[in-house]
Structures are given as structure tokens and as C-alpha cells.
């Protein structure tokens, strides 16, 4: 339910931006570590985002037939400067209205704080899990969403699962 709400809110932001500018093509950035330590995982993230965009475009139901065009960029996963530069380029030169990404928490935070928030750009991260990205008190203006729970939440859930199973000792 929360994911559906988040997706609806993100869609409303994107749709509002597109409608106000009269666009028939909506560009959405995909910023993931195409190079770097998780490069073996990110093609599937990007492909999944592109498949969803294709489905929406092919339906012909988005804003009277508007299409969604993906714009890929490399976050490197570890270089916040490079990731920020890619996001700036996508927004200023490519005209993206939203970003799927980043992937790693550090670059995601850098893109969010330095580029997305100042430009009013919605971000949906498929994998950034830092608890620091869980902005309280509306610090992110409702512009940041993630599909993976924070590390803090994952720890709580894992503890609950272990307790339900009667496991009292674990080894790492």
C-alpha cells in the first residue's frame, strides 16, 4: 500500500511538471552504477526501469498519449561528484523530469541534496538503504522515495523474524 501511494505521488509530481510544460515526451533519468563495485547488478535495475517506462508509453494512457523516454547515466556507485554531474547534465541538458536512482546510498544522498531538491526533481531509488536518506520533518519536500527499506528497518524486521522462529543466537 505504501509503495502504491509513493508511486502515485511520484507520478503526480511528474505528470504535473509535464502538463505544465505541454510535453508529449517525458524524459526520466536512470542513474545507476554502470561502472564500479556493483556494475554486475545495475543493468537489471536499469532494464527494469526502462521496461516499466516502455509499458507506460505503449499503453497510450499517460496524459493523453505522452511517452516516457529513459535517459541512462552512470553514478559509478562510489563517486558522488561524478553522480552529481550526471544528474545535473540530465536535468539541464536532457530535460529529465524525474530520476530513478541512485543506487548506492552515498551517491543517492549527493544527487538528492545537491541536484534533485534544488531543482524540484522527484527521485525513486531502487536500492539505496542508508537510514540517513529517511528524511524526517519534510526535509526532502516529498520528492524522495525508495523501493528498498532502510538498513535500520531491515535490522528490525530480521530481528522480528528470528524471534518468531525462536532463534536466540546468530553468527555473522
N, C-alpha and C positions, 0 to 999 in steps of 0.2 A: 504494500500500500504506500509506504513512504517513497519507494523508488518511483512508483507511478506518479505520485504528487510531485516529486523532484523533476521528473521528465516533463510533466505538464507545465510546471513553472518555467523550466528552461525553454520549452517550446514557445511559450507565450512571449518571453523576452525576445527570442529570435524572430518570431513572427511579427511582433510589434516593430522591431527595427526594420525588417524587410518591408513591411507595409508602409511605414513612414517614408521610406525612400523609393517606393514604387518599383521594387526589383522583381524580376521574374526568375532570376537566378540568385540563390543564396549560397554563398561560399562559407564553408565551415573548415577551420583548420584542424589538422590531426598532427599533434606534436608528441612524438614518442622517440625513444632512443633507438633509432635505426642503426646507430653505431654505438659502441660502448658495452658495458658489462651485461646488459640484458637484451642484446640485439637478437638473440635467438627466440625471444618471447614476443617482441614487439610487432613483427609482421602480422601475427594473428590479431593483435589489438587493432592495428590499422585496418586490416581486411574486414574485421567485424564492424567497425565504424563505417567503412565505405559500403558494405553490404546493406546496412540499415539506411544509409543515405540514398542508395540506389532504389531500395524498396519504396521509400517515401516518394522519390521522384517518379518512379514508374507508376505509382498509384494514380498520379494526376490529381490527387485530392488536396495537396498542400497549397493553400492560398490561391485557389483558382488555377492550379496547374503550374505553380512555381516549381523549379527544380533545385536540388541541393547538389552542390559541387564540392567534393573534398579537395583540400589543399594540404599535402603532406609536408612535414618538416621534421628535422632531426633534433631532438633535445639532447642527445648524447647520454642522457640519464645522469651524468655527473658534472657537467659544465653549465652552471647557472647563467653565466654570461652568454654562452652560445645559445642556450634555450631562450633567453630573454630576447636576444637579437632575432631569432627565428620568429618569435611571436610578434615583435614589433614590425618585422617585414611583412608578415601575413596580414596584419591589421592595416598598416599604412599603404602598402603597395598592392597586395592581393585583394583587400577589401573583405576579409573574413568577418563574419558577424558573431561567431562563437568558436570555441576551441574545445576539441576532445583531446584531453591531455592535461598536464604532462603525465608521465608515467612514474617516475621516481619522485619521492616527496620533496627533495631539495630543489630540483628544477621546477616542480609544480608550484612551490611556495614563491620562488623568484618570479615566475611568469605571472602568478596571481597578483602579488604585491606591486610589481614594477610595470606591468603592462595591462593585464586584464582589468583590474579595478579602476585605474585611472582612465581607461577608455570605455568603461561600462560594458565589458565583454563577458558573456557567460562562459564558464569553464565546467566541463564534466570530466573528471579524472577516472580512468578505468582501474588504476592500481596504486595511487599514492595513499599511503596508510598512516602517515605521521599524525599523532594526536594534535600537533600544532596547527594542522590545517582545519581542525574543528573549531572554526571561529565562533566565539560567543558574542553576545551583545551586538549582533548585526554588523560586525567588523567587515564582513565581505559583501554587505549590501544585498544579500540573497543571490549572489552571482556565482558561487562555487558549490558544486555538487560532486559527490564521488560514488562510485558503484561498489567499492570495496570498503569494508568497515575499518575504522582506525585500529592501530596496533593495540591501543588500550581496550577497545571494545572486543577485539579478538581474544585478548587475555582473559577477560571476564567470561566470555562465552566458553572458552576452553576449560576454564576452572569449573563452570557450571556443569559441563558435560562430564568431566572427570568425577565430580562429586555425585552426579546422578548414577554413574556406573560403579560407584563405591571404590574408586581408586584414590588412595590416600598418599601414594608416593609415586614420583615420576623422576626420570633421569633425562638429562639433556646432553 
